[in-house]
Amino acid sequence: MSLDLLERRLSVPSRQLGAPGPDQAQLEALLTAAIRVPDHGRLTPYRLLVVRGDARVRLGAEMAAIHARNEPDAPAAALAKDRERFNAAPLVVIVIARTTAGHKVPLQEQLLSAGCVAYNLLLGAQALGFGAQWLTGWSAYDADVARLFGLAGNESVVGFVHIGSIREPASEHARAPLADVLGEWSGPPS
């Protein structure tokens, strides 16, 4: 057994990704594997939207238009970034949390399940030899963007997972040492 994939896991900035992306068979395998997540209560508290081809350009144009409406004084550079945001990676998978309020499974656990889908997309893309990055930004939390995607009242964007071939390698960054984040509980404090 090897933990090599986890030990090498690294997000590749979306601007460093390009074509080709996963072919149809790879995409179906990736998405099928990505939804194998903990799902207490079998609620399936997530769904996916795939954006590729010319739809990426249209999505960027819509994001820029929404941003300009919401913030009329937005700098031109910010609107240009919105327009270009989805153009580098050939595939963007929008992970959407679909939660059920009042269920015995707490909302946090339902959101975490959707988050696991996004993380599995990162790992799966890397396992297939692609790079990936999970992004959010203002658009993940915007009501107009939610309407653009046809989200129901119980749905929210967990993230935009950009997937493609690595055009330039990502640099590794320092990680917290295990000792800084690990503790052991042995009973209530005395």
PyMOL commands that set and color helices and strands:
alter all, ss='L'
color gray80, all
select helices_A, chain A and resi 4-8+14-16+24-34+40-42+55-70+76-84+107-127+138-141+143-148+178-181
alter helices_A, ss='H'
color red, helices_A
select strands_A, chain A and resi 17-18+46-52+91-98+131-135+155-166
alter strands_A, ss='S'
color yellow, strands_A
deselect
rebuild
show_as cartoon
